[in-house]
Structure formats: structure tokens, C-alpha cells
Amino acid sequence: MLRVLINLLRRPAIRMGLAQDRRRALRNPGFVSFMAQNNRQRPGNYSHERIERTRRWLRNLAVTALVLGCAWIAIESAKALSVF
């Protein structure tokens, strides 16, 4: 279970600067302005980007649920201790 959480929450090497992003051409501002100047349509959403966005959303949802669960346990524990 711990391995699953570590893999879910790990930071990719690209974000940490240890590897270069091979998809940079689509995010390069110079390339985007070149495409706009030449009346090209902006490329649509790629399935990879959609999958990454969905994973990020699910990861944030899981972290939020974990934090709320821990808060709920703490509140219930405080209520139980106050009884005694």
C-alpha cells in the first residue's frame, strides 16, 4: 500500500530538472506564435495530456479525501476522549 502511495505522489524527473521534456515543442511559446501567425489551428487536446490531467485531478481528490478522513478521525477521537 505504501508503494502505491509513493508512486502516486512522486515527482517526475522532468519537474525536478533531472530530465528534459521531449514534448516541449508543443508548449514552446515561439512555436505557438509561429503557428498563430501562419493561420494554423491550435492542436487539439491530446489523449496523453487528457490522461495526465485526469490523473492529477484524481490524485488531488485522493489527497483531499485523506486529509478530510484524518480530520474526521481526530475530531471523533477528541469527542470520545471528552466523554471520559
Secondary structure, 3 states (H helix, E strand, C coil): CHHHHHHHHCCCHHHHCCCCCCCHHHHCHHHHHHHHHCCCCCCCCCHHHHHHHHHHHHHHHHHHHHHHHHHHHHHHHHHHHHHC
